[in-house]
Amino acid sequence: MNITYRLNLEGEACPYPAIATLDALPNLQSGEILEVLCDCPQSINSIPNDAKAMGFEVLDIRQDGPTLRFLIKKP
């Protein structure tokens, strides 16, 4: 899997990780994948729900300690 873009938002307070992700998604071209890293607990729900509502595919959600990792693809 080729990750096209990465956003490392660890240490950023909520809701900034979700807002930054929403700002980045429209820049993706079809088939491109965005990786988002953050440690905001609310993002576990907000980022995937917002991405799906915008028509993106959430490929993976992983948590390693406080760090959340999302892979989001534009169809």
All heavy atoms as TSV, in Angstrom:
chain	resi	resn	atom	element	x	y	z
A	1	MET	N	N	0.844	-1.179	0.000
A	1	MET	CA	C	0.000	0.000	0.000
A	1	MET	C	C	0.888	1.240	0.000
A	1	MET	O	O	1.776	1.370	0.837
A	1	MET	CB	C	-0.891	-0.032	1.250
A	1	MET	CG	C	-1.826	1.116	1.324
A	1	MET	SD	S	-2.953	1.097	2.738
A	1	MET	CE	C	-3.384	-0.587	2.918
A	2	ASN	N	N	0.667	2.111	-0.939
A	2	ASN	CA	C	1.458	3.333	-1.044
A	2	ASN	C	C	0.736	4.493	-0.380
A	2	ASN	O	O	-0.339	4.893	-0.831
A	2	ASN	CB	C	1.727	3.679	-2.510
A	2	ASN	CG	C	2.668	2.698	-3.164
A	2	ASN	OD1	O	3.504	2.120	-2.498
A	2	ASN	ND2	N	2.529	2.509	-4.454
A	3	ILE	N	N	1.326	5.011	0.661
A	3	ILE	CA	C	0.773	6.176	1.339
A	3	ILE	C	C	1.241	7.413	0.582
A	3	ILE	O	O	2.442	7.611	0.376
A	3	ILE	CB	C	1.211	6.206	2.810
A	3	ILE	CG1	C	0.615	4.998	3.533
A	3	ILE	CG2	C	0.800	7.510	3.469
A	3	ILE	CD1	C	1.138	4.779	4.923
A	4	THR	N	N	0.288	8.236	0.162
A	4	THR	CA	C	0.592	9.410	-0.641
A	4	THR	C	C	0.960	10.606	0.222
A	4	THR	O	O	1.891	11.341	-0.081
A	4	THR	CB	C	-0.619	9.765	-1.536
A	4	THR	OG1	O	-1.087	8.574	-2.175
A	4	THR	CG2	C	-0.242	10.782	-2.578
A	5	TYR	N	N	0.195	10.810	1.291
A	5	TYR	CA	C	0.403	11.963	2.178
A	5	TYR	C	C	0.363	11.521	3.624
A	5	TYR	O	O	-0.325	10.553	3.967
A	5	TYR	CB	C	-0.689	13.031	1.972
A	5	TYR	CG	C	-0.759	13.570	0.583
A	5	TYR	CD1	C	-1.741	13.129	-0.298
A	5	TYR	CD2	C	0.155	14.517	0.140
A	5	TYR	CE1	C	-1.813	13.620	-1.584
A	5	TYR	CE2	C	0.092	15.014	-1.148
A	5	TYR	CZ	C	-0.889	14.565	-2.002
A	5	TYR	OH	O	-0.954	15.048	-3.284
A	6	ARG	N	N	1.091	12.247	4.470
A	6	ARG	CA	C	1.096	11.974	5.909
A	6	ARG	C	C	0.825	13.261	6.672
A	6	ARG	O	O	1.383	14.303	6.353
A	6	ARG	CB	C	2.443	11.424	6.353
A	6	ARG	CG	C	2.689	10.013	5.914
A	6	ARG	CD	C	3.992	9.450	6.509
A	6	ARG	NE	N	4.082	8.028	6.247
A	6	ARG	CZ	C	4.607	7.493	5.163
A	6	ARG	NH1	N	5.102	8.264	4.226
A	6	ARG	NH2	N	4.649	6.188	5.006
A	7	LEU	N	N	-0.021	13.162	7.687
A	7	LEU	CA	C	-0.241	14.254	8.627
A	7	LEU	C	C	0.119	13.728	10.008
A	7	LEU	O	O	-0.495	12.781	10.487
A	7	LEU	CB	C	-1.719	14.681	8.655
A	7	LEU	CG	C	-2.263	15.534	7.544
A	7	LEU	CD1	C	-3.751	15.798	7.776
A	7	LEU	CD2	C	-1.523	16.847	7.465
A	8	ASN	N	N	1.122	14.310	10.627
A	8	ASN	CA	C	1.465	13.945	11.995
A	8	ASN	C	C	0.951	15.052	12.902
A	8	ASN	O	O	1.525	16.134	12.958
A	8	ASN	CB	C	2.960	13.747	12.174
A	8	ASN	CG	C	3.307	13.194	13.548
A	8	ASN	OD1	O	2.533	13.314	14.494
A	8	ASN	ND2	N	4.456	12.573	13.656
A	9	LEU	N	N	-0.142	14.774	13.586
A	9	LEU	CA	C	-0.809	15.755	14.426
A	9	LEU	C	C	-0.712	15.387	15.900
A	9	LEU	O	O	-1.513	15.859	16.712
A	9	LEU	CB	C	-2.274	15.883	13.987
A	9	LEU	CG	C	-2.438	16.296	12.519
A	9	LEU	CD1	C	-3.859	16.060	12.052
A	9	LEU	CD2	C	-2.022	17.727	12.322
A	10	GLU	N	N	0.268	14.558	16.231
A	10	GLU	CA	C	0.452	14.178	17.635
A	10	GLU	C	C	0.783	15.424	18.453
A	10	GLU	O	O	1.559	16.277	18.033
A	10	GLU	CB	C	1.564	13.141	17.763
A	10	GLU	CG	C	1.180	11.810	17.158
A	10	GLU	CD	C	2.300	10.799	17.238
A	10	GLU	OE1	O	3.197	10.864	16.379
A	10	GLU	OE2	O	2.266	9.981	18.167
A	11	GLY	N	N	0.153	15.517	19.612
A	11	GLY	CA	C	0.377	16.651	20.488
A	11	GLY	C	C	-0.557	17.815	20.232
A	11	GLY	O	O	-0.583	18.767	21.002
A	12	GLU	N	N	-1.328	17.747	19.147
A	12	GLU	CA	C	-2.283	18.820	18.840
A	12	GLU	C	C	-3.582	18.570	19.604
A	12	GLU	O	O	-4.072	17.448	19.672
A	12	GLU	CB	C	-2.571	18.883	17.344
A	12	GLU	CG	C	-1.369	19.220	16.500
A	12	GLU	CD	C	-0.881	20.643	16.683
A	12	GLU	OE1	O	-1.652	21.497	17.160
A	12	GLU	OE2	O	0.285	20.909	16.339
A	13	ALA	N	N	-4.138	19.622	20.156
A	13	ALA	CA	C	-5.368	19.517	20.940
A	13	ALA	C	C	-6.582	19.327	20.033
A	13	ALA	O	O	-6.613	19.807	18.905
A	13	ALA	CB	C	-5.549	20.771	21.789
A	14	CYS	N	N	-7.561	18.626	20.558
A	14	CYS	CA	C	-8.834	18.465	19.864
A	14	CYS	C	C	-9.514	19.827	19.783
A	14	CYS	O	O	-9.364	20.627	20.697
A	14	CYS	CB	C	-9.730	17.499	20.621
A	14	CYS	SG	S	-9.114	15.802	20.573
A	15	PRO	N	N	-10.203	20.126	18.750
A	15	PRO	CA	C	-10.548	19.295	17.594
A	15	PRO	C	C	-9.607	19.493	16.406
A	15	PRO	O	O	-9.936	19.126	15.293
A	15	PRO	CB	C	-11.952	19.783	17.244
A	15	PRO	CG	C	-11.877	21.258	17.506
A	15	PRO	CD	C	-10.983	21.376	18.740
A	16	TYR	N	N	-8.422	20.078	16.611
A	16	TYR	CA	C	-7.537	20.394	15.487
A	16	TYR	C	C	-7.220	19.181	14.598
A	16	TYR	O	O	-7.243	19.327	13.365
A	16	TYR	CB	C	-6.248	21.063	15.968
A	16	TYR	CG	C	-5.380	21.456	14.800
A	16	TYR	CD1	C	-5.738	22.524	13.979
A	16	TYR	CD2	C	-4.251	20.724	14.485
A	16	TYR	CE1	C	-4.966	22.861	12.877
A	16	TYR	CE2	C	-3.480	21.053	13.383
A	16	TYR	CZ	C	-3.838	22.129	12.587
A	16	TYR	OH	O	-3.092	22.447	11.490
A	17	PRO	N	N	-6.921	17.982	15.127
A	17	PRO	CA	C	-6.627	16.867	14.217
A	17	PRO	C	C	-7.770	16.560	13.242
A	17	PRO	O	O	-7.528	16.310	12.065
A	17	PRO	CB	C	-6.362	15.691	15.162
A	17	PRO	CG	C	-5.816	16.351	16.384
A	17	PRO	CD	C	-6.630	17.611	16.521
A	18	ALA	N	N	-8.995	16.622	13.726
A	18	ALA	CA	C	-10.134	16.359	12.842
A	18	ALA	C	C	-10.270	17.466	11.802
A	18	ALA	O	O	-10.513	17.194	10.617
A	18	ALA	CB	C	-11.416	16.222	13.658
A	19	ILE	N	N	-10.096	18.714	12.219
A	19	ILE	CA	C	-10.203	19.843	11.296
A	19	ILE	C	C	-9.109	19.782	10.238
A	19	ILE	O	O	-9.366	19.966	9.045
A	19	ILE	CB	C	-10.160	21.176	12.066
A	19	ILE	CG1	C	-11.419	21.317	12.929
A	19	ILE	CG2	C	-10.017	22.360	11.114
A	19	ILE	CD1	C	-11.361	22.442	13.925
A	20	ALA	N	N	-7.882	19.509	10.652
A	20	ALA	CA	C	-6.766	19.425	9.696
A	20	ALA	C	C	-6.972	18.283	8.709
A	20	ALA	O	O	-6.656	18.415	7.518
A	20	ALA	CB	C	-5.449	19.251	10.450
A	21	THR	N	N	-7.514	17.169	9.184
A	21	THR	CA	C	-7.795	16.039	8.294
A	21	THR	C	C	-8.857	16.424	7.271
A	21	THR	O	O	-8.700	16.166	6.077
A	21	THR	CB	C	-8.243	14.815	9.105
A	21	THR	OG1	O	-7.204	14.459	10.022
A	21	THR	CG2	C	-8.535	13.629	8.202
A	22	LEU	N	N	-9.928	17.062	7.731
A	22	LEU	CA	C	-10.989	17.495	6.815
A	22	LEU	C	C	-10.468	18.481	5.781
A	22	LEU	O	O	-10.906	18.466	4.629
A	22	LEU	CB	C	-12.148	18.117	7.590
A	22	LEU	CG	C	-12.992	17.156	8.415
A	22	LEU	CD1	C	-14.033	17.914	9.212
A	22	LEU	CD2	C	-13.645	16.112	7.524
A	23	ASP	N	N	-9.528	19.323	6.171
A	23	ASP	CA	C	-8.937	20.278	5.231
A	23	ASP	C	C	-8.059	19.576	4.190
A	23	ASP	O	O	-7.961	20.020	3.053
A	23	ASP	CB	C	-8.102	21.317	5.971
A	23	ASP	CG	C	-8.945	22.335	6.716
A	23	ASP	OD1	O	-10.169	22.421	6.467
A	23	ASP	OD2	O	-8.375	23.051	7.560
A	24	ALA	N	N	-7.394	18.498	4.586
A	24	ALA	CA	C	-6.470	17.792	3.691
A	24	ALA	C	C	-7.177	16.869	2.702
A	24	ALA	O	O	-6.711	16.688	1.570
A	24	ALA	CB	C	-5.462	16.987	4.510
A	25	LEU	N	N	-8.293	16.279	3.097
A	25	LEU	CA	C	-8.945	15.268	2.254
A	25	LEU	C	C	-9.313	15.757	0.852
A	25	LEU	O	O	-9.081	15.025	-0.114
A	25	LEU	CB	C	-10.179	14.708	2.963
A	25	LEU	CG	C	-9.880	13.818	4.170
A	25	LEU	CD1	C	-11.180	13.411	4.864
A	25	LEU	CD2	C	-9.079	12.585	3.767
A	26	PRO	N	N	-9.857	16.953	0.681
A	26	PRO	CA	C	-10.215	17.379	-0.681
A	26	PRO	C	C	-9.023	17.497	-1.638
A	26	PRO	O	O	-9.208	17.514	-2.853
A	26	PRO	CB	C	-10.870	18.748	-0.468
A	26	PRO	CG	C	-11.355	18.727	0.938
A	26	PRO	CD	C	-10.331	17.906	1.683
A	27	ASN	N	N	-7.813	17.549	-1.113
A	27	ASN	CA	C	-6.624	17.654	-1.961
A	27	ASN	C	C	-6.197	16.324	-2.560
A	27	ASN	O	O	-5.363	16.294	-3.459
A	27	ASN	CB	C	-5.466	18.252	-1.161
A	27	ASN	CG	C	-5.771	19.660	-0.704
A	27	ASN	OD1	O	-6.293	20.463	-1.460
A	27	ASN	ND2	N	-5.465	19.953	0.539
A	28	LEU	N	N	-6.748	15.216	-2.053
A	28	LEU	CA	C	-6.388	13.902	-2.572
A	28	LEU	C	C	-7.008	13.677	-3.948
A	28	LEU	O	O	-8.124	14.118	-4.223
A	28	LEU	CB	C	-6.870	12.794	-1.633
A	28	LEU	CG	C	-5.929	12.352	-0.528
A	28	LEU	CD1	C	-5.685	13.449	0.465
A	28	LEU	CD2	C	-6.459	11.121	0.163
A	29	GLN	N	N	-6.256	12.984	-4.788
A	29	GLN	CA	C	-6.758	12.543	-6.087
A	29	GLN	C	C	-7.264	11.110	-5.930
A	29	GLN	O	O	-6.915	10.416	-4.979
A	29	GLN	CB	C	-5.639	12.598	-7.129
A	29	GLN	CG	C	-5.042	13.975	-7.322
A	29	GLN	CD	C	-6.052	14.987	-7.821
A	29	GLN	OE1	O	-6.798	14.724	-8.749
A	29	GLN	NE2	N	-6.089	16.152	-7.178
A	30	SER	N	N	-8.053	10.659	-6.862
A	30	SER	CA	C	-8.607	9.310	-6.814
A	30	SER	C	C	-7.500	8.267	-6.636
A	30	SER	O	O	-6.500	8.289	-7.359
A	30	SER	CB	C	-9.386	9.025	-8.094
A	30	SER	OG	O	-9.963	7.749	-8.032
A	31	GLY	N	N	-7.660	7.397	-5.653
A	31	GLY	CA	C	-6.699	6.330	-5.378
A	31	GLY	C	C	-5.610	6.699	-4.393
A	31	GLY	O	O	-4.879	5.838	-3.931
A	32	GLU	N	N	-5.472	7.973	-4.069
A	32	GLU	CA	C	-4.437	8.394	-3.124
A	32	GLU	C	C	-4.859	8.100	-1.684
A	32	GLU	O	O	-6.050	8.085	-1.364
A	32	GLU	CB	C	-4.107	9.869	-3.293
A	32	GLU	CG	C	-3.420	10.167	-4.606
A	32	GLU	CD	C	-3.003	11.617	-4.749
A	32	GLU	OE1	O	-3.666	12.518	-4.191
A	32	GLU	OE2	O	-1.991	11.845	-5.443
A	33	ILE	N	N	-3.837	7.895	-0.828
A	33	ILE	CA	C	-4.070	7.514	0.561
A	33	ILE	C	C	-3.415	8.528	1.480
A	33	ILE	O	O	-2.256	8.894	1.305
A	33	ILE	CB	C	-3.514	6.105	0.847
A	33	ILE	CG1	C	-4.259	5.067	-0.008
A	33	ILE	CG2	C	-3.629	5.762	2.335
A	33	ILE	CD1	C	-3.673	3.679	0.046
A	34	LEU	N	N	-4.176	8.949	2.480
A	34	LEU	CA	C	-3.700	9.866	3.517
A	34	LEU	C	C	-3.528	9.091	4.812
A	34	LEU	O	O	-4.442	8.386	5.242
A	34	LEU	CB	C	-4.710	10.998	3.720
A	34	LEU	CG	C	-4.450	11.943	4.898
A	34	LEU	CD1	C	-3.177	12.764	4.668
A	34	LEU	CD2	C	-5.643	12.863	5.114
A	35	GLU	N	N	-2.354	9.213	5.414
A	35	GLU	CA	C	-2.107	8.649	6.740
A	35	GLU	C	C	-2.180	9.792	7.747
A	35	GLU	O	O	-1.543	10.831	7.557
A	35	GLU	CB	C	-0.727	7.999	6.812
A	35	GLU	CG	C	-0.399	7.481	8.200
A	35	GLU	CD	C	1.033	6.988	8.316
A	35	GLU	OE1	O	1.958	7.783	8.023
A	35	GLU	OE2	O	1.222	5.830	8.698
A	36	VAL	N	N	-2.961	9.599	8.805
A	36	VAL	CA	C	-3.092	10.600	9.856
A	36	VAL	C	C	-2.664	9.972	11.174
A	36	VAL	O	O	-3.150	8.904	11.546
A	36	VAL	CB	C	-4.548	11.110	9.981
A	36	VAL	CG1	C	-4.656	12.153	11.086
A	36	VAL	CG2	C	-5.043	11.669	8.666
A	37	LEU	N	N	-1.734	10.635	11.867
A	37	LEU	CA	C	-1.311	10.222	13.202
A	37	LEU	C	C	-1.744	11.304	14.182
A	37	LEU	O	O	-1.510	12.490	13.931
A	37	LEU	CB	C	0.206	10.064	13.277
A	37	LEU	CG	C	0.836	9.036	12.354
A	37	LEU	CD1	C	2.353	9.127	12.432
A	37	LEU	CD2	C	0.370	7.643	12.717
A	38	CYS	N	N	-2.375	10.905	15.275
A	38	CYS	CA	C	-2.763	11.873	16.294
A	38	CYS	C	C	-2.925	11.154	17.634
A	38	CYS	O	O	-2.926	9.932	17.694
A	38	CYS	CB	C	-4.036	12.615	15.901
A	38	CYS	SG	S	-5.524	11.622	15.928
A	39	ASP	N	N	-3.024	11.925	18.688
A	39	ASP	CA	C	-3.240	11.340	20.012
A	39	ASP	C	C	-4.426	11.993	20.727
A	39	ASP	O	O	-4.516	11.971	21.943
A	39	ASP	CB	C	-1.972	11.401	20.862
A	39	ASP	CG	C	-1.364	12.788	20.925
A	39	ASP	OD1	O	-1.994	13.753	20.466
A	39	ASP	OD2	O	-0.232	12.902	21.432
A	40	CYS	N	N	-5.329	12.540	19.941
A	40	CYS	CA	C	-6.557	13.137	20.468
A	40	CYS	C	C	-7.601	12.022	20.596
A	40	CYS	O	O	-8.008	11.435	19.589
A	40	CYS	CB	C	-7.044	14.213	19.505
A	40	CYS	SG	S	-8.669	14.839	19.876
A	41	PRO	N	N	-8.048	11.701	21.816
A	41	PRO	CA	C	-8.959	10.565	22.005
A	41	PRO	C	C	-10.269	10.660	21.218
A	41	PRO	O	O	-10.774	9.649	20.746
A	41	PRO	CB	C	-9.244	10.556	23.507
A	41	PRO	CG	C	-8.184	11.381	24.130
A	41	PRO	CD	C	-7.689	12.339	23.084
A	42	GLN	N	N	-10.799	11.855	21.052
A	42	GLN	CA	C	-12.066	12.006	20.330
A	42	GLN	C	C	-11.935	11.683	18.845
A	42	GLN	O	O	-12.928	11.393	18.176
A	42	GLN	CB	C	-12.621	13.437	20.492
A	42	GLN	CG	C	-13.092	13.740	21.884
A	42	GLN	CD	C	-11.974	14.273	22.782
A	42	GLN	OE1	O	-10.797	14.199	22.452
A	42	GLN	NE2	N	-12.345	14.792	23.944
A	43	SER	N	N	-10.716	11.712	18.334
A	43	SER	CA	C	-10.497	11.459	16.910
A	43	SER	C	C	-10.848	10.038	16.496
A	43	SER	O	O	-11.118	9.789	15.318
A	43	SER	CB	C	-9.043	11.746	16.540
A	43	SER	OG	O	-8.775	13.112	16.687
A	44	ILE	N	N	-10.863	9.105	17.433
A	44	ILE	CA	C	-11.185	7.710	17.112
A	44	ILE	C	C	-12.562	7.618	16.456
A	44	ILE	O	O	-12.800	6.747	15.624
A	44	ILE	CB	C	-11.083	6.786	18.351
A	44	ILE	CG1	C	-11.157	5.313	17.952
A	44	ILE	CG2	C	-12.164	7.101	19.363
A	44	ILE	CD1	C	-9.917	4.761	17.372
A	45	ASN	N	N	-13.444	8.531	16.794
A	45	ASN	CA	C	-14.777	8.558	16.183
A	45	ASN	C	C	-14.914	9.637	15.126
A	45	ASN	O	O	-15.473	9.392	14.056
A	45	ASN	CB	C	-15.855	8.768	17.262
A	45	ASN	CG	C	-15.934	7.604	18.211
A	45	ASN	OD1	O	-15.940	6.453	17.802
A	45	ASN	ND2	N	-15.977	7.899	19.490
A	46	SER	N	N	-14.411	10.837	15.413
A	46	SER	CA	C	-14.672	11.963	14.524
A	46	SER	C	C	-13.999	11.829	13.163
A	46	SER	O	O	-14.635	12.081	12.129
A	46	SER	CB	C	-14.281	13.283	15.189
A	46	SER	OG	O	-12.914	13.311	15.495
A	47	ILE	N	N	-12.740	11.445	13.135
A	47	ILE	CA	C	-12.033	11.380	11.844
A	47	ILE	C	C	-12.655	10.342	10.907
A	47	ILE	O	O	-12.977	10.666	9.765
A	47	ILE	CB	C	-10.517	11.182	12.044
A	47	ILE	CG1	C	-9.919	12.481	12.610
A	47	ILE	CG2	C	-9.839	10.771	10.740
A	47	ILE	CD1	C	-8.442	12.420	12.913
A	48	PRO	N	N	-12.870	9.092	11.345
A	48	PRO	CA	C	-13.477	8.133	10.404
A	48	PRO	C	C	-14.904	8.514	9.993
A	48	PRO	O	O	-15.263	8.367	8.824
A	48	PRO	CB	C	-13.478	6.807	11.156
A	48	PRO	CG	C	-12.704	7.004	12.386
A	48	PRO	CD	C	-12.472	8.457	12.585
A	49	ASN	N	N	-15.698	9.012	10.940
A	49	ASN	CA	C	-17.077	9.387	10.602
A	49	ASN	C	C	-17.101	10.536	9.599
A	49	ASN	O	O	-17.884	10.506	8.642
A	49	ASN	CB	C	-17.858	9.764	11.860
A	49	ASN	CG	C	-18.140	8.568	12.742
A	49	ASN	OD1	O	-18.098	7.427	12.298
A	49	ASN	ND2	N	-18.425	8.819	14.003
A	50	ASP	N	N	-16.265	11.545	9.817
A	50	ASP	CA	C	-16.219	12.681	8.895
A	50	ASP	C	C	-15.727	12.253	7.515
A	50	ASP	O	O	-16.258	12.688	6.490
A	50	ASP	CB	C	-15.327	13.793	9.447
A	50	ASP	CG	C	-15.903	14.465	10.685
A	50	ASP	OD1	O	-17.117	14.322	10.945
A	50	ASP	OD2	O	-15.127	15.131	11.397
A	51	ALA	N	N	-14.690	11.419	7.483
A	51	ALA	CA	C	-14.142	10.962	6.200
A	51	ALA	C	C	-15.189	10.177	5.412
A	51	ALA	O	O	-15.369	10.403	4.203
A	51	ALA	CB	C	-12.896	10.118	6.426
A	52	LYS	N	N	-15.884	9.271	6.083
A	52	LYS	CA	C	-16.924	8.482	5.405
A	52	LYS	C	C	-18.049	9.385	4.910
A	52	LYS	O	O	-18.569	9.181	3.812
A	52	LYS	CB	C	-17.472	7.413	6.346
A	52	LYS	CG	C	-16.495	6.286	6.600
A	52	LYS	CD	C	-17.047	5.301	7.616
A	52	LYS	CE	C	-16.008	4.276	8.004
A	52	LYS	NZ	N	-16.468	3.386	9.079
A	53	ALA	N	N	-18.423	10.382	5.706
A	53	ALA	CA	C	-19.489	11.302	5.309
A	53	ALA	C	C	-19.104	12.104	4.068
A	53	ALA	O	O	-19.983	12.520	3.304
A	53	ALA	CB	C	-19.822	12.245	6.464
A	54	MET	N	N	-17.806	12.293	3.852
A	54	MET	CA	C	-17.321	13.021	2.673
A	54	MET	C	C	-17.088	12.093	1.481
A	54	MET	O	O	-16.620	12.525	0.434
A	54	MET	CB	C	-16.016	13.752	3.015
A	54	MET	CG	C	-16.204	14.898	3.981
A	54	MET	SD	S	-14.634	15.687	4.419
A	54	MET	CE	C	-14.125	16.380	2.835
A	55	GLY	N	N	-17.368	10.784	1.656
A	55	GLY	CA	C	-17.240	9.840	0.553
A	55	GLY	C	C	-15.892	9.144	0.453
A	55	GLY	O	O	-15.604	8.506	-0.546
A	56	PHE	N	N	-15.064	9.266	1.497
A	56	PHE	CA	C	-13.752	8.614	1.502
A	56	PHE	C	C	-13.858	7.240	2.154
A	56	PHE	O	O	-14.776	6.977	2.914
A	56	PHE	CB	C	-12.738	9.476	2.259
A	56	PHE	CG	C	-12.363	10.724	1.523
A	56	PHE	CD1	C	-13.171	11.849	1.578
A	56	PHE	CD2	C	-11.215	10.776	0.753
A	56	PHE	CE1	C	-12.846	13.004	0.884
A	56	PHE	CE2	C	-10.879	11.926	0.055
A	56	PHE	CZ	C	-11.697	13.038	0.123
A	57	GLU	N	N	-12.896	6.384	1.842
A	57	GLU	CA	C	-12.849	5.037	2.402
A	57	GLU	C	C	-11.813	4.996	3.520
A	57	GLU	O	O	-10.653	5.360	3.314
A	57	GLU	CB	C	-12.466	4.048	1.300
A	57	GLU	CG	C	-12.422	2.618	1.752
A	57	GLU	CD	C	-12.002	1.667	0.644
A	57	GLU	OE1	O	-11.827	2.106	-0.507
A	57	GLU	OE2	O	-11.826	0.476	0.949
A	58	VAL	N	N	-12.223	4.554	4.694
A	58	VAL	CA	C	-11.301	4.391	5.817
A	58	VAL	C	C	-10.748	2.973	5.726
A	58	VAL	O	O	-11.467	1.999	5.945
A	58	VAL	CB	C	-11.999	4.653	7.167
A	58	VAL	CG1	C	-11.027	4.444	8.313
A	58	VAL	CG2	C	-12.574	6.065	7.205
A	59	LEU	N	N	-9.474	2.861	5.369
A	59	LEU	CA	C	-8.853	1.562	5.153
A	59	LEU	C	C	-8.420	0.892	6.445
A	59	LEU	O	O	-8.464	-0.333	6.556
A	59	LEU	CB	C	-7.624	1.715	4.248
A	59	LEU	CG	C	-7.859	2.299	2.870
A	59	LEU	CD1	C	-6.529	2.485	2.160
A	59	LEU	CD2	C	-8.795	1.421	2.058
A	60	ASP	N	N	-7.977	1.699	7.416
A	60	ASP	CA	C	-7.423	1.108	8.638
A	60	ASP	C	C	-7.452	2.132	9.762
A	60	ASP	O	O	-7.256	3.330	9.529
A	60	ASP	CB	C	-5.981	0.658	8.393
A	60	ASP	CG	C	-5.439	-0.225	9.505
A	60	ASP	OD1	O	-6.215	-1.003	10.097
A	60	ASP	OD2	O	-4.230	-0.137	9.784
A	61	ILE	N	N	-7.713	1.640	10.953
A	61	ILE	CA	C	-7.617	2.431	12.175
A	61	ILE	C	C	-6.842	1.585	13.170
A	61	ILE	O	O	-7.233	0.453	13.456
A	61	ILE	CB	C	-9.003	2.770	12.767
A	61	ILE	CG1	C	-9.859	3.524	11.760
A	61	ILE	CG2	C	-8.845	3.559	14.062
A	61	ILE	CD1	C	-11.314	3.660	12.186
A	62	ARG	N	N	-5.748	2.123	13.672
A	62	ARG	CA	C	-4.938	1.391	14.661
A	62	ARG	C	C	-4.601	2.305	15.820
A	62	ARG	O	O	-4.405	3.504	15.644
A	62	ARG	CB	C	-3.653	0.877	14.042
A	62	ARG	CG	C	-3.927	-0.172	13.008
A	62	ARG	CD	C	-2.719	-0.898	12.614
A	62	ARG	NE	N	-3.085	-1.749	11.481
A	62	ARG	CZ	C	-2.423	-2.798	11.134
A	62	ARG	NH1	N	-1.352	-3.141	11.772
A	62	ARG	NH2	N	-2.815	-3.516	10.102
A	63	GLN	N	N	-4.496	1.703	16.987
A	63	GLN	CA	C	-4.090	2.457	18.163
A	63	GLN	C	C	-2.886	1.772	18.785
A	63	GLN	O	O	-2.888	0.567	19.001
A	63	GLN	CB	C	-5.224	2.550	19.180
A	63	GLN	CG	C	-4.860	3.431	20.355
A	63	GLN	CD	C	-6.070	3.816	21.177
A	63	GLN	OE1	O	-7.168	3.332	20.979
A	63	GLN	NE2	N	-5.859	4.707	22.129
A	64	ASP	N	N	-1.845	2.563	19.041
A	64	ASP	CA	C	-0.638	2.081	19.698
A	64	ASP	C	C	-0.399	3.017	20.871
A	64	ASP	O	O	0.116	4.123	20.683
A	64	ASP	CB	C	0.538	2.089	18.732
A	64	ASP	CG	C	1.814	1.527	19.359
A	64	ASP	OD1	O	1.729	0.917	20.438
A	64	ASP	OD2	O	2.891	1.711	18.765
A	65	GLY	N	N	-0.823	2.596	22.073
A	65	GLY	CA	C	-0.770	3.488	23.224
A	65	GLY	C	C	-1.729	4.638	22.963
A	65	GLY	O	O	-2.850	4.428	22.515
A	66	PRO	N	N	-1.286	5.864	23.170
A	66	PRO	CA	C	-2.177	7.003	22.915
A	66	PRO	C	C	-2.246	7.406	21.437
A	66	PRO	O	O	-3.103	8.196	21.055
A	66	PRO	CB	C	-1.553	8.127	23.741
A	66	PRO	CG	C	-0.102	7.785	23.793
A	66	PRO	CD	C	-0.040	6.270	23.810
A	67	THR	N	N	-1.369	6.850	20.596
A	67	THR	CA	C	-1.311	7.264	19.191
A	67	THR	C	C	-2.327	6.502	18.351
A	67	THR	O	O	-2.386	5.275	18.378
A	67	THR	CB	C	0.097	7.047	18.618
A	67	THR	OG1	O	1.022	7.805	19.392
A	67	THR	CG2	C	0.173	7.490	17.165
A	68	LEU	N	N	-3.100	7.272	17.607
A	68	LEU	CA	C	-4.060	6.721	16.658
A	68	LEU	C	C	-3.511	6.902	15.252
A	68	LEU	O	O	-2.912	7.927	14.937
A	68	LEU	CB	C	-5.394	7.461	16.766
A	68	LEU	CG	C	-6.111	7.348	18.097
A	68	LEU	CD1	C	-7.188	8.412	18.212
A	68	LEU	CD2	C	-6.715	5.977	18.257
A	69	ARG	N	N	-3.727	5.893	14.413
A	69	ARG	CA	C	-3.281	5.945	13.015
A	69	ARG	C	C	-4.455	5.618	12.122
A	69	ARG	O	O	-5.110	4.578	12.291
A	69	ARG	CB	C	-2.156	4.957	12.780
A	69	ARG	CG	C	-1.674	4.909	11.341
A	69	ARG	CD	C	-0.551	3.871	11.213
A	69	ARG	NE	N	-0.018	3.831	9.887
A	69	ARG	CZ	C	-0.176	2.807	9.041
A	69	ARG	NH1	N	-0.883	1.747	9.412
A	69	ARG	NH2	N	0.369	2.845	7.846
A	70	PHE	N	N	-4.726	6.503	11.193
A	70	PHE	CA	C	-5.816	6.316	10.240
A	70	PHE	C	C	-5.245	6.285	8.834
A	70	PHE	O	O	-4.349	7.076	8.504
A	70	PHE	CB	C	-6.805	7.486	10.315
A	70	PHE	CG	C	-7.384	7.728	11.672
A	70	PHE	CD1	C	-6.788	8.630	12.543
A	70	PHE	CD2	C	-8.515	7.062	12.095
A	70	PHE	CE1	C	-7.319	8.854	13.801
A	70	PHE	CE2	C	-9.068	7.285	13.352
A	70	PHE	CZ	C	-8.463	8.183	14.209
A	71	LEU	N	N	-5.745	5.384	8.019
A	71	LEU	CA	C	-5.454	5.369	6.584
A	71	LEU	C	C	-6.752	5.623	5.850
A	71	LEU	O	O	-7.727	4.875	6.024
A	71	LEU	CB	C	-4.853	4.037	6.143
A	71	LEU	CG	C	-3.479	3.693	6.717
A	71	LEU	CD1	C	-3.032	2.326	6.205
A	71	LEU	CD2	C	-2.455	4.750	6.370
A	72	ILE	N	N	-6.770	6.697	5.070
A	72	ILE	CA	C	-7.983	7.130	4.399
A	72	ILE	C	C	-7.700	7.258	2.904
A	72	ILE	O	O	-6.727	7.883	2.499
A	72	ILE	CB	C	-8.457	8.488	4.962
A	72	ILE	CG1	C	-8.650	8.376	6.477
A	72	ILE	CG2	C	-9.723	8.944	4.271
A	72	ILE	CD1	C	-8.847	9.712	7.177
A	73	LYS	N	N	-8.579	6.653	2.095
A	73	LYS	CA	C	-8.369	6.630	0.641
A	73	LYS	C	C	-9.507	7.348	-0.067
A	73	LYS	O	O	-10.672	7.219	0.296
A	73	LYS	CB	C	-8.328	5.176	0.169
A	73	LYS	CG	C	-8.114	5.015	-1.303
A	73	LYS	CD	C	-8.075	3.538	-1.676
A	73	LYS	CE	C	-7.875	3.346	-3.159
A	73	LYS	NZ	N	-7.833	1.921	-3.503
A	74	LYS	N	N	-9.117	8.096	-1.104
A	74	LYS	CA	C	-10.135	8.688	-1.968
A	74	LYS	C	C	-10.467	7.682	-3.064
A	74	LYS	O	O	-9.565	7.224	-3.765
A	74	LYS	CB	C	-9.636	9.994	-2.588
A	74	LYS	CG	C	-10.703	10.665	-3.430
A	74	LYS	CD	C	-10.322	12.042	-3.822
A	74	LYS	CE	C	-11.479	12.715	-4.555
A	74	LYS	NZ	N	-11.166	14.105	-4.852
A	75	PRO	N	N	-11.732	7.325	-3.167
A	75	PRO	CA	C	-12.105	6.318	-4.190
A	75	PRO	C	C	-11.900	6.833	-5.609
A	75	PRO	O	O	-11.746	7.977	-5.862
A	75	PRO	CB	C	-13.589	6.051	-3.927
A	75	PRO	CG	C	-14.010	6.942	-2.841
A	75	PRO	CD	C	-12.850	7.749	-2.396
